[in-house]
Amino acid sequence: MSQVNIKTFIEQQHFRYFLENEIGKQFIRNLQTIQILKSEKPDFLLCSAQGMVYGFEVTTLDAKTSNEHFFKSLDSVVKKLFIKISNQLNRQYFVNIICLEKNWHSVQFKSADLVQKLFEVIQKDDGKESDKNLTYSLGGISVTGKHKTTQITTNGVRFQMIYSVSDKNFGGSPIFGNSIHNPIVQIQELITRKNIRVRSYLPCVQQFLMIVVDPFITKGCFFTFDNALLNHTFISDFSKVFLLILGGRKNIEVMELKNAKK
């Protein structure tokens, strides 16, 4: 699958998570939405019963870290694995992938080979099940249950995969790096870059909204939030800006951020 298709798949997943949250549901009800369309510029279009068109931009919170290359590779593996699961299996899964090498930051492996081996384990359900409920943490998110574990070697690099059936595809890799608390600067930079798009879409779209996605793991770091972020006012050309905090199962949360034009 091409990088463009992967990007589209992830955007659709993120937008679905937003719509499934109570804030997203209420937003749809208030607009009396009659149609939702996947677009490109902007990412999604919502058409209301009153004939209004609302554009949504979906973007992922990011940060530069020393672990960026390794996590970019492993993040790509996770995304491709979930795409294979979605296309070929009837169940959805929680997946946690761990590199067992001490020099994990410098290892090299073939992404396609690792994805195929991980998928075959899940497809055949070859993992060893835990005797009792165990808790695994991904960033600030914890998942408890009877998980299955397996080890896989590709190109001489050892990986461990922990997986279990879930109500949605969810997972990643454990954190190697520092947390970033209240990433106001990073969010403002994202909004500022997207502001240019808002101006280019007028007058075809009447209102623009933005969803900033916290994937809970990004390039070796994770983000944490408190009320200081909610009390901050971002400079934005968007009508509304939402923060979608991803976790597992019941850990998905949506917050509306304060924003105002210059």
N, C-alpha and C positions, 0 to 999 in steps of 0.2 A: 504494500500500500504506500502511495506517495506521501510526502510530508504535507502536501496540501490537503489530502484526504484525512490524514491523521488530525490535522488542525481543525478541520470541519467536524470530525467525529467528537473531538474534545469539547469544542464550542457547543455542540448540540447537547452533550451530556451536562455541561455546566448550566446551560439555559434551562434544561429540564429540571435540574435541582432547584433553580430559582423558582420556577413555576410550581413546583411541588411544595415549596415552603409556604407558610400561611401568609406572609407578606406578599409573595408573588401571587398567590391565589386571590387575595383581596384586591391587588392591583388590577388583575384581569377582570374581576367582577365589577369594579368601579368603572372600568372603561367600557364595559359591555362588549368585550372583544368577540368578534365573529370570525376572525381569521388570523393565523400566525404563519408567517412565511420565512423560510431560511433564505437569506440574501447574502450579499458579499459586502456591499457598501450601502448601508450599515450591515451588521451581521444578521440581524433579525428585524422583520417588520410585523407590527401588530396593527390590524385594521379594526376600528370600532364601529358600532352600529350607527354612530353619528357621522360616519364618513371620514373621521380623523385617522391619520397614519402616524404611528409612533415607531421610531427607530431605536434599536438597541445595539450598543457596542459592548462586546464581551472581551475582556482582557485579563491577563494573569499577572498577579503581583510577582515581582522578580527582584533579585539582588545579586550583585557580583560577589563571588566567593572564590577562595583558593581551590575549592573542590569542584568547581564548575564543570570541568571536562568530564570527570568521572560520573557525576550525577546527571549530566545531560545524556550520557550514553545509557545509564541505567534507567533513567526516566523514559527514554525512548523504548527500551525493552518492555517496561510495564505497560505503556500505552499500546504497543503492538500486541502484547499478550491479551489485554482486555478486548481489543478488536477481534482477535481470533476467537476468544470466548463468546463474545456477542454474536458473531457470525455463525459459529458452528455448534455451540452448546445451548441447552435449554435452561441452564442454571446460571446464576451470577455468583461471584466469589469475592471474598476478602483475600488479598495476597500480600505477603511481606517477603521481600527478597533481600538477602544479606550476603555480602561478599565476605568470604572466610579468610581471605589472604591478609597478612599483616601490612603488606605494601599496597593496600587496596587503591590508594590514590594514583598509582602509576601502572596498574594492570591494564592489559589490552585483551579484548575478546571480540568474537564475531557475534554481533547482535542477533542476526537471523537464526544462527545455530542455537543460541541460548533461548530465544523465544520458542523455538520448536520443541526443545527438550522440556521446557517448563510446561508448555501446553500439553504435551504427551502425558506427563505425570498427572495433571489435572483431569485430562480426558479419561485416562485409565484408572484414576483414583488410586494411585500407587503409594501415596504417602502413609506414614505411620501415624496413627491417631493417638493423641495424648490420653492418658488414663483419667485425667480430671480436667476441670475448666482451668484454662491458663489465660493470662492477660498479656497482650503484646501492645507496646506503645509505638506509635508513629508520630513523631513530633509531639504535640500536646494532646494527641488523641489516643485513647486506650480501647482495645477491643478484647472482650472476654468470651471464652467459649472453648469447646473441644476442637482444637485445630489439628491439622495433619502436617507432618514435616518430612522433607526429603532433601538430599544433597545431590547436586548436579555439578559435573566438571565439564568445562568447555575450553579448549585451547590451553589446557593446563591450569585454568583458574577455577577455584572451587566456590560454589554458591550454595546457600541454603534457602529453600523456599518453605514458608509456612502459609497454609491456605485453609480456608473453610468456606462452606456455602453461606452466602449472605443475601440480603434483600436487594443489593445493588453491587455492581462492580466497584470495588474500593480497595486501595492499597498503595504501596510504594516501597520505599527503602528507609531504614533507620537513619537518624540524623548524625552526621559528622560535622559539627560546626556550631557556631554560636546562634542564639536566638536574637531576633531583632524585635524590640518592643515598640509598639505604636509606630509603624513605619509611615509617618506622615509625609516625609520627604519623598519616599518612593511612590506613594499614592498620588501626590500632587504632580510628580513628573509624568506619570501615566495619563492623568487627566489633561495636563498641558499638551501632551503630544496628540491626544485624541480631539482636543478642542478644534484643531484645524479641520478635521473631518466634518464636524458639525456644520461649519460654515459652508463647506463644499456641497453638502446635501440639500441645503435650502434651495427652493421652497417646496421640493417634492415631499419632504417629511415635515410634519408640523411640530412635533416634539421629539427630543432626543434624550435617551436614558442610557446610563452606563452601569455595567456590572463589573466590579473589580473582584477577581477571584483569588482567594488565598488558598493555594493547593496544599497547604500545610507542610509540604516539603518542596523546596526549590533550590537546586544546585548546592546542596549541602548546608542549608540553613532553614529556619522556620520562623514564623512571625507570631507574636502574642499581642493581645489588645486589651485595653480597659476603657473606662469612661473618658479619659483624656482624648482619645481618638474620636469618640462620638461627640464630644463638645467642641472639637476643632471645626472651623469653617474652611472648606476648600474653595479655591477660585476655579470656577467652571462655567462653560457655556451650556452644559447639560441641564435639563429640567430637574432630573433626579440622578443621584449617584448611589448605588447599592454596593455593599460589601458582602460577598458570598464566601463564607468560611466553610471549607470542606473538611469533613471528618468521615466517620463511618457510621452507618445505620442512623442513630438518632443524633449524631453530632453535627449535622449540617445546619447552619444558621445563616440568616440574612439580616443585615442591619442597613438602615438608610443613613447615609452620611450627610452632614450639613454641607451645603454648597451655595455659593453666590457668585454672580457675575462681577467683573471688575468695576 
